[in-house]
Amino acid sequence: MLALALTIAVLPIGTWARRHGWPGWLATTTALVAAYAILLSLLAGTVVCLVRFVNLLPQYAGRSKELTAELNGWMSSLDLSGGTTADALKKIEPSTLVSALTDVLGAITGAAGSLFFLVTVMFFFVTAVPGFGPRMAALSRSKPELAHSLGRFVTGTQRYLVVTALFGAIVAVLDTGALWMLGIPLPLVWGFFSFITNFVPNIGFVIGVVPPALLGLLEGGWERMLLVIVIYSVLNVTIQTFIQPRYVGATVGLSAEMTFMSLVVWTFLLGPLGALLAVPMTLLVRALFIDSDERTAWVTPLFETTVAIELEPDPGAGTGTRLTTNGPSPA
């Protein structure tokens, strides 16, 4: 599914190249290189963010012990301290975090076989794109509803990726500037990390705020950490929770609550990758099983962001009217 999403993302590049008279092999090669560049940027960017974080944390070992002692003293004054609390605090020490992040890096590195498979699948997907025109034409004659719904899926996925990347870039620039003014180490790294996590619907900013908030705690104490969280919440919640979902929903035809449910379902089924692909996966399921069949069209209002209400004359009430949706009835 990741290979399919990246292939759909670079479709306009190949189309633009062919429209401007480029040879077919050159247009396909350009689209393939662009797909590989996107994949490499995301993977390399994630690895670089984790590596820089791992290399930076040991410098704050002494500061972490001071903060832990302060927190233990404060909790003791409230009669809340105990063995369980002390064990919990030890789990967020830099050495423990470094060990956990090293395991994550090892898992990413150990996935080289899957990465080779992904690169191979992307090659076949992108090189097969020019031959899909005749196939879709044949499908539109035998199954016009399915052909139309698949076309909507491709268009919706492209728009979703573009809108998400655009808002992710805006968030990344604002976060980078805020972290730089606060004196948080590696502001560019965390700005790029916030761009990547923006592709996770609804909760992406929560993942993106963890490293800079922790560094704020180690660098300037609890006040700096709270300031980072407040600034991230104001910027990211405003953009990602209130503004972006409206554009994404209007673009792909998924309501905010359906987007969140997609995140829950696909993360449960596919893990972290399901969080990144939640919206494209839901659009594909909708194209195959809902939009392509008139018998399931009654489900569409449950997905859409808005459902228009029309006034129709009520034949049983003289000149009265009744409210109906513009979608087909369940019958």
C-alpha positions as CSV (number, residue, x, y, z in Angstrom):
1,M,0.0,0.0,0.0
2,L,2.9,2.3,0.7
3,A,4.3,1.6,-2.8
4,L,0.9,2.3,-4.3
5,A,0.5,5.6,-2.4
6,L,4.0,6.8,-3.5
7,T,3.2,5.7,-7.1
8,I,0.0,7.8,-7.0
9,A,1.9,10.7,-5.6
10,V,4.3,10.9,-8.6
11,L,1.6,10.2,-11.3
12,P,1.4,14.0,-12.1
13,I,5.1,14.1,-12.9
14,G,4.9,11.4,-15.5
15,T,1.7,12.9,-17.0
16,W,3.3,16.4,-17.2
17,A,6.4,14.9,-18.9
18,R,4.4,13.1,-21.5
19,R,2.2,16.1,-22.1
20,H,5.4,18.1,-22.9
21,G,6.6,15.6,-25.4
22,W,9.2,13.7,-23.3
23,P,9.9,10.1,-24.4
24,G,7.9,7.5,-22.6
25,W,10.9,5.9,-21.0
26,L,12.3,9.3,-19.8
27,A,8.9,10.3,-18.2
28,T,8.6,6.9,-16.4
29,T,12.2,7.1,-15.2
30,T,11.7,10.7,-13.9
31,A,8.6,9.6,-12.0
32,L,10.4,6.5,-10.6
33,V,13.3,8.7,-9.4
34,A,10.9,11.1,-7.8
35,A,9.2,8.2,-6.0
36,Y,12.5,6.8,-4.7
37,A,13.6,10.3,-3.7
38,I,10.4,10.8,-1.6
39,L,10.9,7.4,0.1
40,L,14.6,8.0,0.7
41,S,13.8,11.5,2.2
42,L,11.2,10.1,4.6
43,L,13.3,7.1,5.7
44,A,16.6,9.0,5.9
45,G,15.0,11.9,7.7
46,T,13.4,9.7,10.3
47,V,16.7,7.8,10.9
48,V,18.7,11.1,11.2
49,C,16.2,12.5,13.7
50,L,16.5,9.4,15.9
51,V,20.3,9.2,15.6
52,R,20.7,12.9,16.5
53,F,18.4,12.4,19.5
54,V,20.3,9.3,20.6
55,N,23.6,11.1,20.4
56,L,22.3,14.2,22.2
57,L,20.7,12.5,25.2
58,P,23.8,11.2,27.0
59,Q,25.0,14.8,27.4
60,Y,22.1,15.4,29.9
61,A,22.7,12.4,32.2
62,G,23.7,14.7,35.1
63,R,20.8,17.1,34.5
64,S,18.4,14.1,34.4
65,K,19.5,12.9,37.8
66,E,19.0,16.4,39.2
67,L,15.5,16.7,37.8
68,T,14.6,13.2,39.0
69,A,15.8,14.1,42.5
70,E,13.8,17.3,42.4
71,L,10.7,15.4,41.3
72,N,11.2,12.8,44.0
73,G,11.5,15.5,46.6
74,W,8.4,17.2,45.5
75,M,6.4,14.0,45.4
76,S,7.7,13.1,48.9
77,S,6.4,16.4,50.2
78,L,3.0,15.3,49.0
79,D,3.4,11.8,50.4
80,L,3.2,10.4,46.9
81,S,6.7,9.0,46.6
82,G,7.4,5.3,46.7
83,G,9.2,2.4,45.1
84,T,6.8,2.2,42.1
85,T,7.3,6.0,41.5
86,A,11.0,5.7,41.6
87,D,11.0,2.8,39.1
88,A,8.8,4.8,36.8
89,L,11.1,7.8,36.9
90,K,14.1,5.6,36.1
91,K,12.4,4.5,32.8
92,I,12.5,8.1,31.4
93,E,16.2,8.6,32.2
94,P,18.4,9.3,29.1
95,S,20.2,6.0,29.3
96,T,16.9,4.1,29.2
97,L,15.6,6.2,26.3
98,V,18.9,5.7,24.4
99,S,18.5,2.0,24.8
100,A,14.9,2.0,23.6
101,L,15.7,4.3,20.6
102,T,18.7,2.1,19.7
103,D,16.3,-0.8,19.5
104,V,14.1,1.2,17.2
105,L,17.0,2.1,14.9
106,G,18.1,-1.6,14.9
107,A,14.6,-2.6,13.8
108,I,14.6,0.0,11.0
109,T,18.1,-1.2,9.8
110,G,17.0,-4.8,10.1
111,A,14.1,-4.1,7.7
112,A,16.5,-3.9,4.7
113,G,14.9,-7.0,3.2
114,S,11.4,-5.4,3.3
115,L,12.9,-2.1,2.0
116,F,14.3,-4.0,-1.0
117,F,10.9,-5.6,-1.6
118,L,9.2,-2.1,-1.4
119,V,11.7,-0.6,-3.9
120,T,11.0,-3.5,-6.2
121,V,7.2,-3.2,-6.0
122,M,7.5,0.6,-6.6
123,F,9.5,-0.1,-9.7
124,F,6.8,-2.4,-11.2
125,F,4.0,-0.1,-10.1
126,V,5.6,3.0,-11.7
127,T,6.6,1.3,-14.9
128,A,3.1,-0.2,-15.3
129,V,1.4,3.2,-15.1
130,P,1.5,3.9,-18.9
131,G,-0.4,0.7,-19.6
132,F,-3.2,1.4,-17.2
133,G,-5.0,3.8,-19.6
134,P,-6.3,1.0,-21.9
135,R,-7.1,-1.2,-18.9
136,M,-9.2,1.6,-17.2
137,A,-10.9,2.2,-20.6
138,A,-11.9,-1.4,-20.8
139,L,-13.0,-1.4,-17.1
140,S,-15.1,1.7,-17.7
141,R,-17.1,-0.2,-20.4
142,S,-17.7,-3.3,-18.3
143,K,-17.8,-1.8,-14.8
144,P,-18.3,2.0,-15.1
145,E,-19.1,2.6,-11.4
146,L,-15.9,0.8,-10.3
147,A,-13.8,2.7,-12.9
148,H,-15.2,6.0,-11.7
149,S,-14.7,5.2,-8.0
150,L,-11.1,4.1,-8.6
151,G,-10.5,7.3,-10.5
152,R,-11.9,9.2,-7.4
153,F,-9.6,7.2,-5.2
154,V,-6.5,8.2,-7.2
155,T,-7.5,11.9,-7.3
156,G,-8.4,11.9,-3.6
157,T,-5.2,10.3,-2.6
158,Q,-3.2,12.8,-4.6
159,R,-5.0,15.7,-3.1
160,Y,-4.7,14.3,0.4
161,L,-0.9,13.9,0.0
162,V,-0.5,17.4,-1.4
163,V,-2.6,19.1,1.2
164,T,-1.0,17.1,4.1
165,A,2.5,17.9,2.8
166,L,1.6,21.6,2.4
167,F,0.2,21.9,6.0
168,G,3.2,19.8,7.2
169,A,5.6,22.3,5.7
170,I,3.8,25.2,7.3
171,V,3.8,23.5,10.7
172,A,7.5,22.6,10.3
173,V,8.5,26.2,9.6
174,L,6.6,27.5,12.5
175,D,7.8,24.8,14.9
176,T,11.4,25.3,13.8
177,G,11.2,29.1,14.4
178,A,9.6,28.6,17.8
179,L,12.2,26.1,18.9
180,W,15.0,28.3,17.7
181,M,13.7,31.2,19.7
182,L,13.4,29.0,22.8
183,G,17.0,27.7,22.5
184,I,16.0,24.1,22.0
185,P,18.9,22.1,20.4
186,L,18.5,20.9,16.8
187,P,15.5,23.0,15.9
188,L,15.8,22.1,12.2
189,V,15.7,18.3,13.0
190,W,12.6,18.6,15.1
191,G,10.9,20.8,12.5
192,F,11.5,18.1,9.9
193,F,10.3,15.5,12.4
194,S,7.0,17.5,12.8
195,F,6.7,17.5,9.0
196,I,6.9,13.7,9.0
197,T,4.5,13.1,11.9
198,N,2.0,15.5,10.2
199,F,1.1,12.5,8.0
200,V,-0.3,10.7,11.0
201,P,-3.9,12.0,11.3
202,N,-5.1,13.7,14.5
203,I,-2.3,12.6,16.8
204,G,0.8,13.4,14.7
205,F,1.7,16.5,16.7
206,V,1.7,14.5,20.0
207,I,4.4,12.2,18.6
208,G,6.3,15.2,17.2
209,V,6.4,17.2,20.4
210,V,8.0,14.5,22.6
211,P,11.7,15.0,21.6
212,P,11.7,18.8,21.8
213,A,9.7,18.8,25.0
214,L,12.1,16.4,26.6
215,L,15.1,18.4,25.4
216,G,13.4,21.5,26.8
217,L,13.0,19.8,30.1
218,L,16.7,18.8,30.2
219,E,17.9,22.2,28.8
220,G,15.8,24.7,30.8
221,G,13.8,22.8,33.3
222,W,10.0,22.3,33.7
223,E,9.2,25.8,32.6
224,R,10.9,25.4,29.3
225,M,9.2,22.0,28.7
226,L,5.8,23.5,29.4
227,L,6.5,26.4,27.1
228,V,7.4,24.0,24.3
229,I,4.2,22.0,24.8
230,V,2.1,25.1,25.0
231,I,3.6,26.6,21.8
232,Y,3.3,23.3,19.9
233,S,-0.3,22.9,21.1
234,V,-1.2,26.4,20.0
235,L,0.5,26.0,16.6
236,N,-0.1,22.4,15.8
237,V,-3.6,21.9,17.3
238,T,-4.8,25.1,15.6
239,I,-3.5,24.0,12.2
240,Q,-3.7,20.2,12.4
241,T,-6.9,19.8,14.4
242,F,-9.0,22.7,13.4
243,I,-7.8,23.9,9.9
244,Q,-6.2,21.0,8.2
245,P,-9.0,18.4,8.7
246,R,-11.5,20.8,7.1
247,Y,-9.3,21.0,4.0
248,V,-8.5,17.3,4.0
249,G,-12.1,16.4,4.5
250,A,-13.3,18.6,1.8
251,T,-10.6,17.3,-0.5
252,V,-11.0,13.5,0.0
253,G,-14.6,13.4,1.3
254,L,-13.9,12.0,4.7
255,S,-15.3,13.5,7.9
256,A,-13.0,14.3,10.8
257,E,-14.5,11.5,12.9
258,M,-14.1,9.0,10.1
259,T,-10.5,10.0,9.7
260,F,-9.8,9.4,13.3
261,M,-11.6,6.0,13.2
262,S,-9.5,5.2,10.2
263,L,-6.4,5.9,12.2
264,V,-7.5,3.6,15.0
265,V,-8.5,0.7,12.8
266,W,-5.5,0.7,10.4
267,T,-3.0,1.3,13.2
268,F,-4.5,-1.7,15.0
269,L,-4.3,-3.8,11.9
270,L,-0.9,-2.7,10.4
271,G,1.0,-1.0,13.2
272,P,2.9,2.3,12.8
273,L,2.7,2.1,9.0
274,G,-1.1,1.9,9.2
275,A,-1.1,5.3,11.0
276,L,0.7,6.8,8.0
277,L,-1.6,5.1,5.4
278,A,-4.9,5.4,7.3
279,V,-6.5,7.8,4.9
280,P,-5.4,6.3,1.6
281,M,-6.4,2.8,2.9
282,T,-9.8,4.1,3.8
283,L,-10.2,5.8,0.4
284,L,-9.3,2.5,-1.3
285,V,-11.8,0.5,0.8
286,R,-14.5,3.1,0.0
287,A,-13.7,3.0,-3.7
288,L,-13.8,-0.8,-3.9
289,F,-16.8,-1.6,-1.7
290,I,-19.0,1.5,-1.4
291,D,-18.7,4.0,-4.3
292,S,-18.6,1.2,-6.9
293,D,-21.9,-0.4,-5.9
294,E,-25.3,1.3,-5.8
295,R,-26.5,-1.1,-3.2
296,T,-24.0,0.3,-0.6
297,A,-24.4,3.9,-1.6
298,W,-26.5,4.6,1.5
299,V,-23.3,4.4,3.5
300,T,-21.8,7.4,1.8
301,P,-23.4,10.1,4.1
302,L,-21.6,8.4,7.0
303,F,-18.3,9.1,5.4
304,E,-18.8,12.6,3.9
305,T,-17.9,15.8,5.7
306,T,-21.2,17.4,5.0
307,V,-24.6,16.1,3.8
308,A,-26.8,18.6,2.1
309,I,-30.5,18.7,3.2
310,E,-33.1,19.3,0.5
311,L,-36.8,20.3,1.0
312,E,-39.2,18.1,-0.9
313,P,-43.0,18.4,-1.1
314,D,-44.7,15.9,1.1
315,P,-47.5,14.3,-0.9
316,G,-49.3,13.2,2.2
317,A,-49.4,16.7,3.8
318,G,-50.9,18.9,1.1
319,T,-48.6,21.8,0.6
320,G,-46.3,20.8,3.4
321,T,-42.6,19.8,3.0
322,R,-40.3,17.2,4.4
323,L,-36.5,17.1,4.9
324,T,-34.4,14.7,2.9
325,T,-30.7,14.2,2.2
326,N,-29.3,14.5,-1.3
327,G,-28.0,10.9,-1.0
328,P,-29.8,7.8,-2.1
329,S,-32.2,6.2,0.4
330,P,-31.3,2.9,2.1
331,A,-34.1,1.2,0.1
